[in-house]
Amino acid sequence: PPAALRRGVNITNWFRFPPSRDPAALRAYLDDAAISRLRQAGFTFVRLAVQSDLLRDTESLRDAVARLQRQGLAVIVAVFPHGWQPETTPERLLAAWRALAPQLRGFEPARTFPEIVNEPVFADAPEDWAKLQHDVLAAIRSVLPRNTVILTGADWGSVRGLLALPP
């Protein structure tokens, strides 16, 4: 894996179940001193959980990624469905990345890692997940050709799900 992904921490409530959806509150969720302390603690990256319905506020999200990277942290941007599942409405995942990928274009590819989705299930149809993930990857690659993209297997992102993916 890229060296930037050596030691990380999840940041869940900033863009996933945030205490407030107000753009000012989102921008103020972590101040620069707190972000600096993450880096000083030895973290090299954060995994920013983003619930899909908050992708409308792209300015706050871009501001968060920029602030994290200014402190020397790489950022995984992980999509978390909210109120839908990729298994039943796969077009929403594709739409989410078509909206999100262009927002990440201006960030350094070596420190910006799109993660297609958190823990897809597809228990009865792992081949459907493989196809959807391939389609989403193609959409991301069309905008972010130099970024490392985090892929996952079906079955909640299990090893079994990863092994079931075609290479």
C-alpha atoms as an extended CHARMM CRD file, in Angstrom:
* protein
*
       167  EXT
         1         1  PRO       CA              0.0000000000        0.0000000000        0.0000000000  PROA      1               0.0000000000
         2         2  PRO       CA              1.0650000000        3.6120000000       -0.4020000000  PROA      2               0.0000000000
         3         3  ALA       CA              3.3100000000        4.8460000000        2.4340000000  PROA      3               0.0000000000
         4         4  ALA       CA              0.7160000000        7.5350000000        3.2120000000  PROA      4               0.0000000000
         5         5  LEU       CA             -1.6030000000        4.7500000000        4.4260000000  PROA      5               0.0000000000
         6         6  ARG       CA              0.7420000000        3.5020000000        7.1230000000  PROA      6               0.0000000000
         7         7  ARG       CA             -1.2170000000        4.4870000000       10.2610000000  PROA      7               0.0000000000
         8         8  GLY       CA             -4.7510000000        5.7900000000       10.2200000000  PROA      8               0.0000000000
         9         9  VAL       CA             -7.8190000000        6.7080000000       12.1610000000  PROA      9               0.0000000000
        10        10  ASN       CA            -11.4860000000        6.8930000000       11.2280000000  PROA      10              0.0000000000
        11        11  ILE       CA            -13.2920000000       10.2060000000       11.5850000000  PROA      11              0.0000000000
        12        12  THR       CA            -16.9420000000        9.2470000000       11.6790000000  PROA      12              0.0000000000
        13        13  ASN       CA            -19.1820000000       12.0450000000       12.9030000000  PROA      13              0.0000000000
        14        14  TRP       CA            -17.8240000000       14.8880000000       10.8050000000  PROA      14              0.0000000000
        15        15  PHE       CA            -19.7020000000       13.9480000000        7.6190000000  PROA      15              0.0000000000
        16        16  ARG       CA            -21.5530000000       10.8550000000        8.8510000000  PROA      16              0.0000000000
        17        17  PHE       CA            -24.2740000000       11.4610000000       11.4120000000  PROA      17              0.0000000000
        18        18  PRO       CA            -22.8900000000       14.9330000000       12.1790000000  PROA      18              0.0000000000
        19        19  PRO       CA            -24.2490000000       16.8080000000       15.1990000000  PROA      19              0.0000000000
        20        20  SER       CA            -25.2810000000       19.5840000000       12.7850000000  PROA      20              0.0000000000
        21        21  ARG       CA            -25.6150000000       19.7560000000        9.0160000000  PROA      21              0.0000000000
        22        22  ASP       CA            -25.0600000000       23.4990000000        9.0220000000  PROA      22              0.0000000000
        23        23  PRO       CA            -22.0760000000       24.2780000000        6.7410000000  PROA      23              0.0000000000
        24        24  ALA       CA            -20.4760000000       26.4720000000        9.4030000000  PROA      24              0.0000000000
        25        25  ALA       CA            -20.7650000000       23.6620000000       11.9650000000  PROA      25              0.0000000000
        26        26  LEU       CA            -19.3140000000       21.1550000000        9.5030000000  PROA      26              0.0000000000
        27        27  ARG       CA            -16.3550000000       23.4170000000        8.8070000000  PROA      27              0.0000000000
        28        28  ALA       CA            -15.7900000000       23.8940000000       12.5520000000  PROA      28              0.0000000000
        29        29  TYR       CA            -16.1870000000       20.2310000000       13.5580000000  PROA      29              0.0000000000
        30        30  LEU       CA            -12.4280000000       19.7600000000       14.0790000000  PROA      30              0.0000000000
        31        31  ASP       CA            -10.2280000000       22.7890000000       14.4960000000  PROA      31              0.0000000000
        32        32  ASP       CA             -6.7310000000       22.9540000000       13.0670000000  PROA      32              0.0000000000
        33        33  ALA       CA             -5.1590000000       22.3020000000       16.4790000000  PROA      33              0.0000000000
        34        34  ALA       CA             -7.0630000000       19.0100000000       16.8310000000  PROA      34              0.0000000000
        35        35  ILE       CA             -6.0590000000       17.9850000000       13.3080000000  PROA      35              0.0000000000
        36        36  SER       CA             -2.4410000000       18.8600000000       14.0920000000  PROA      36              0.0000000000
        37        37  ARG       CA             -2.6000000000       16.6660000000       17.2170000000  PROA      37              0.0000000000
        38        38  LEU       CA             -3.6630000000       13.7110000000       15.0350000000  PROA      38              0.0000000000
        39        39  ARG       CA             -0.5000000000       14.1520000000       12.9800000000  PROA      39              0.0000000000
        40        40  GLN       CA              1.6290000000       14.6420000000       16.0890000000  PROA      40              0.0000000000
        41        41  ALA       CA              0.2200000000       11.3750000000       17.4770000000  PROA      41              0.0000000000
        42        42  GLY       CA              1.7720000000        9.6130000000       14.4990000000  PROA      42              0.0000000000
        43        43  PHE       CA             -1.2080000000        9.2010000000       12.2120000000  PROA      43              0.0000000000
        44        44  THR       CA             -0.4200000000        9.4540000000        8.5060000000  PROA      44              0.0000000000
        45        45  PHE       CA             -4.0100000000        9.3800000000        7.2410000000  PROA      45              0.0000000000
        46        46  VAL       CA             -7.6160000000        9.7410000000        8.2280000000  PROA      46              0.0000000000
        47        47  ARG       CA            -10.5540000000        7.8510000000        6.7890000000  PROA      47              0.0000000000
        48        48  LEU       CA            -13.2840000000       10.4120000000        6.3780000000  PROA      48              0.0000000000
        49        49  ALA       CA            -16.6910000000        8.7100000000        6.4880000000  PROA      49              0.0000000000
        50        50  VAL       CA            -19.1170000000       10.6270000000        4.2640000000  PROA      50              0.0000000000
        51        51  GLN       CA            -22.7900000000        9.7770000000        4.2020000000  PROA      51              0.0000000000
        52        52  SER       CA            -24.0380000000       10.1550000000        0.6900000000  PROA      52              0.0000000000
        53        53  ASP       CA            -26.7940000000       12.6680000000        1.4130000000  PROA      53              0.0000000000
        54        54  LEU       CA            -24.1740000000       15.1420000000        2.6900000000  PROA      54              0.0000000000
        55        55  LEU       CA            -22.4480000000       15.2240000000       -0.6930000000  PROA      55              0.0000000000
        56        56  ARG       CA            -24.5700000000       18.2320000000       -1.6010000000  PROA      56              0.0000000000
        57        57  ASP       CA            -22.3520000000       20.3850000000        0.6440000000  PROA      57              0.0000000000
        58        58  THR       CA            -19.2070000000       19.8750000000       -1.3650000000  PROA      58              0.0000000000
        59        59  GLU       CA            -17.6310000000       23.1090000000       -0.1580000000  PROA      59              0.0000000000
        60        60  SER       CA            -17.4960000000       21.8890000000        3.4610000000  PROA      60              0.0000000000
        61        61  LEU       CA            -16.1210000000       18.5340000000        2.3720000000  PROA      61              0.0000000000
        62        62  ARG       CA            -13.4370000000       20.1030000000        0.1740000000  PROA      62              0.0000000000
        63        63  ASP       CA            -12.5270000000       22.4300000000        3.0480000000  PROA      63              0.0000000000
        64        64  ALA       CA            -12.1710000000       19.4390000000        5.4030000000  PROA      64              0.0000000000
        65        65  VAL       CA             -9.9320000000       17.5160000000        2.9870000000  PROA      65              0.0000000000
        66        66  ALA       CA             -7.7860000000       20.6110000000        2.3990000000  PROA      66              0.0000000000
        67        67  ARG       CA             -7.3950000000       21.2710000000        6.1290000000  PROA      67              0.0000000000
        68        68  LEU       CA             -6.4680000000       17.6490000000        6.8360000000  PROA      68              0.0000000000
        69        69  GLN       CA             -3.9100000000       17.6240000000        4.0410000000  PROA      69              0.0000000000
        70        70  ARG       CA             -2.4130000000       20.9630000000        5.1250000000  PROA      70              0.0000000000
        71        71  GLN       CA             -1.5650000000       19.2390000000        8.4130000000  PROA      71              0.0000000000
        72        72  GLY       CA              0.2910000000       16.5210000000        6.4890000000  PROA      72              0.0000000000
        73        73  LEU       CA             -2.4080000000       13.8590000000        6.5620000000  PROA      73              0.0000000000
        74        74  ALA       CA             -3.5600000000       11.7690000000        3.6270000000  PROA      74              0.0000000000
        75        75  VAL       CA             -7.3300000000       11.3330000000        3.3530000000  PROA      75              0.0000000000
        76        76  ILE       CA             -9.4510000000        8.3480000000        2.4160000000  PROA      76              0.0000000000
        77        77  VAL       CA            -12.9060000000        9.6040000000        1.4150000000  PROA      77              0.0000000000
        78        78  ALA       CA            -15.2770000000        6.7080000000        2.1020000000  PROA      78              0.0000000000
        79        79  VAL       CA            -18.8950000000        6.7920000000        0.9540000000  PROA      79              0.0000000000
        80        80  PHE       CA            -21.4910000000        5.5000000000        3.4170000000  PROA      80              0.0000000000
        81        81  PRO       CA            -25.0040000000        5.0340000000        2.0390000000  PROA      81              0.0000000000
        82        82  HSD       CA            -27.6870000000        6.6990000000        4.1340000000  PROA      82              0.0000000000
        83        83  GLY       CA            -31.3070000000        5.6500000000        3.6600000000  PROA      83              0.0000000000
        84        84  TRP       CA            -30.4680000000        3.3070000000        0.7520000000  PROA      84              0.0000000000
        85        85  GLN       CA            -28.2610000000        0.3280000000       -0.0430000000  PROA      85              0.0000000000
        86        86  PRO       CA            -26.1450000000       -0.3210000000       -3.1400000000  PROA      86              0.0000000000
        87        87  GLU       CA            -27.7010000000       -3.7880000000       -3.3360000000  PROA      87              0.0000000000
        88        88  THR       CA            -31.1490000000       -2.3650000000       -4.0590000000  PROA      88              0.0000000000
        89        89  THR       CA            -30.3520000000        0.9830000000       -5.6920000000  PROA      89              0.0000000000
        90        90  PRO       CA            -26.9180000000        0.6540000000       -7.3100000000  PROA      90              0.0000000000
        91        91  GLU       CA            -27.4940000000        3.7470000000       -9.4420000000  PROA      91              0.0000000000
        92        92  ARG       CA            -27.2780000000        5.8850000000       -6.2880000000  PROA      92              0.0000000000
        93        93  LEU       CA            -23.7230000000        4.7660000000       -5.6140000000  PROA      93              0.0000000000
        94        94  LEU       CA            -22.7180000000        5.5680000000       -9.1630000000  PROA      94              0.0000000000
        95        95  ALA       CA            -24.4380000000        8.9670000000       -8.9200000000  PROA      95              0.0000000000
        96        96  ALA       CA            -22.7040000000        9.6750000000       -5.5940000000  PROA      96              0.0000000000
        97        97  TRP       CA            -19.2690000000        9.1390000000       -7.1430000000  PROA      97              0.0000000000
        98        98  ARG       CA            -20.1170000000       11.0690000000      -10.2710000000  PROA      98              0.0000000000
        99        99  ALA       CA            -20.8110000000       14.0020000000       -7.9460000000  PROA      99              0.0000000000
       100       100  LEU       CA            -17.9380000000       13.3970000000       -5.5310000000  PROA      100             0.0000000000
       101       101  ALA       CA            -14.9840000000       12.5270000000       -7.7880000000  PROA      101             0.0000000000
       102       102  PRO       CA            -14.8360000000       15.9740000000       -9.4490000000  PROA      102             0.0000000000
       103       103  GLN       CA            -14.7190000000       17.5490000000       -5.9820000000  PROA      103             0.0000000000
       104       104  LEU       CA            -11.5050000000       15.6340000000       -5.2320000000  PROA      104             0.0000000000
       105       105  ARG       CA             -9.7990000000       16.5180000000       -8.5260000000  PROA      105             0.0000000000
       106       106  GLY       CA             -7.7780000000       19.4470000000       -7.1490000000  PROA      106             0.0000000000
       107       107  PHE       CA             -6.1570000000       17.4450000000       -4.3570000000  PROA      107             0.0000000000
       108       108  GLU       CA             -2.8070000000       15.6830000000       -4.5950000000  PROA      108             0.0000000000
       109       109  PRO       CA             -3.4490000000       12.1260000000       -5.8810000000  PROA      109             0.0000000000
       110       110  ALA       CA             -0.7440000000       10.6320000000       -3.6330000000  PROA      110             0.0000000000
       111       111  ARG       CA             -2.6550000000       11.8400000000       -0.5650000000  PROA      111             0.0000000000
       112       112  THR       CA             -6.3010000000       11.5210000000       -1.6840000000  PROA      112             0.0000000000
       113       113  PHE       CA             -7.8550000000        8.0580000000       -1.7520000000  PROA      113             0.0000000000
       114       114  PRO       CA            -11.4460000000        7.4820000000       -2.8630000000  PROA      114             0.0000000000
       115       115  GLU       CA            -13.0430000000        4.4470000000       -1.1810000000  PROA      115             0.0000000000
       116       116  ILE       CA            -15.9660000000        3.2440000000       -3.2740000000  PROA      116             0.0000000000
       117       117  VAL       CA            -18.2740000000        2.2970000000       -0.4090000000  PROA      117             0.0000000000
       118       118  ASN       CA            -18.1660000000        0.9960000000        3.1260000000  PROA      118             0.0000000000
       119       119  GLU       CA            -18.9790000000       -2.7010000000        3.6040000000  PROA      119             0.0000000000
       120       120  PRO       CA            -21.1670000000       -3.6760000000        0.6510000000  PROA      120             0.0000000000
       121       121  VAL       CA            -23.2640000000       -6.7580000000        1.3850000000  PROA      121             0.0000000000
       122       122  PHE       CA            -24.5050000000       -8.3680000000       -1.8700000000  PROA      122             0.0000000000
       123       123  ALA       CA            -24.8250000000      -11.6580000000        0.0520000000  PROA      123             0.0000000000
       124       124  ASP       CA            -26.7360000000      -13.4430000000       -2.7050000000  PROA      124             0.0000000000
       125       125  ALA       CA            -25.0580000000      -11.8100000000       -5.6900000000  PROA      125             0.0000000000
       126       126  PRO       CA            -21.3450000000      -11.0240000000       -5.2450000000  PROA      126             0.0000000000
       127       127  GLU       CA            -21.0550000000      -10.8720000000       -9.0390000000  PROA      127             0.0000000000
       128       128  ASP       CA            -23.4610000000       -7.9100000000       -8.9960000000  PROA      128             0.0000000000
       129       129  TRP       CA            -21.1390000000       -6.1450000000       -6.5600000000  PROA      129             0.0000000000
       130       130  ALA       CA            -18.1250000000       -6.8910000000       -8.7710000000  PROA      130             0.0000000000
       131       131  LYS       CA            -19.8780000000       -5.3190000000      -11.7680000000  PROA      131             0.0000000000
       132       132  LEU       CA            -21.1020000000       -2.2830000000       -9.8150000000  PROA      132             0.0000000000
       133       133  GLN       CA            -17.6820000000       -1.7070000000       -8.2580000000  PROA      133             0.0000000000
       134       134  HSD       CA            -16.0980000000       -1.9260000000      -11.7260000000  PROA      134             0.0000000000
       135       135  ASP       CA            -18.5910000000        0.6420000000      -13.0780000000  PROA      135             0.0000000000
       136       136  VAL       CA            -17.9920000000        2.9960000000      -10.1550000000  PROA      136             0.0000000000
       137       137  LEU       CA            -14.2300000000        2.5720000000      -10.4990000000  PROA      137             0.0000000000
       138       138  ALA       CA            -14.4850000000        3.5160000000      -14.1840000000  PROA      138             0.0000000000
       139       139  ALA       CA            -16.4510000000        6.6620000000      -13.2530000000  PROA      139             0.0000000000
       140       140  ILE       CA            -13.8520000000        7.6180000000      -10.6300000000  PROA      140             0.0000000000
       141       141  ARG       CA            -10.9270000000        6.8670000000      -12.9700000000  PROA      141             0.0000000000
       142       142  SER       CA            -12.4160000000        9.0830000000      -15.6710000000  PROA      142             0.0000000000
       143       143  VAL       CA            -11.9760000000       12.0400000000      -13.2980000000  PROA      143             0.0000000000
       144       144  LEU       CA             -9.1510000000       10.8990000000      -11.0020000000  PROA      144             0.0000000000
       145       145  PRO       CA             -6.8550000000        8.7800000000      -13.1960000000  PROA      145             0.0000000000
       146       146  ARG       CA             -3.8110000000        9.0220000000      -10.8790000000  PROA      146             0.0000000000
       147       147  ASN       CA             -5.4620000000        8.3360000000       -7.5250000000  PROA      147             0.0000000000
       148       148  THR       CA             -5.2340000000        4.9990000000       -5.7350000000  PROA      148             0.0000000000
       149       149  VAL       CA             -8.8210000000        3.8360000000       -5.2600000000  PROA      149             0.0000000000
       150       150  ILE       CA             -9.7880000000        1.6630000000       -2.2900000000  PROA      150             0.0000000000
       151       151  LEU       CA            -11.7720000000       -1.3630000000       -3.4570000000  PROA      151             0.0000000000
       152       152  THR       CA            -13.5530000000       -3.9470000000       -1.3570000000  PROA      152             0.0000000000
       153       153  GLY       CA            -15.3000000000       -7.2590000000       -1.6010000000  PROA      153             0.0000000000
       154       154  ALA       CA            -18.9380000000       -8.0810000000       -1.0470000000  PROA      154             0.0000000000
       155       155  ASP       CA            -20.0950000000       -9.7760000000        2.1800000000  PROA      155             0.0000000000
       156       156  TRP       CA            -19.4410000000       -6.7030000000        4.3550000000  PROA      156             0.0000000000
       157       157  GLY       CA            -15.9770000000       -6.1950000000        2.8860000000  PROA      157             0.0000000000
       158       158  SER       CA            -14.8310000000       -9.6160000000        4.1190000000  PROA      158             0.0000000000
       159       159  VAL       CA            -11.7710000000      -11.5120000000        2.9280000000  PROA      159             0.0000000000
       160       160  ARG       CA            -14.1550000000      -14.0520000000        1.3610000000  PROA      160             0.0000000000
       161       161  GLY       CA            -15.7990000000      -11.1950000000       -0.5400000000  PROA      161             0.0000000000
       162       162  LEU       CA            -12.4220000000       -9.9070000000       -1.7240000000  PROA      162             0.0000000000
       163       163  LEU       CA            -11.3430000000      -13.3370000000       -2.8940000000  PROA      163             0.0000000000
       164       164  ALA       CA            -14.5770000000      -13.6580000000       -4.8910000000  PROA      164             0.0000000000
       165       165  LEU       CA            -13.7320000000      -10.5740000000       -6.9630000000  PROA      165             0.0000000000
       166       166  PRO       CA            -12.2980000000      -11.0860000000      -10.4300000000  PROA      166             0.0000000000
       167       167  PRO       CA             -8.7570000000       -9.7090000000      -10.6240000000  PROA      167             0.0000000000
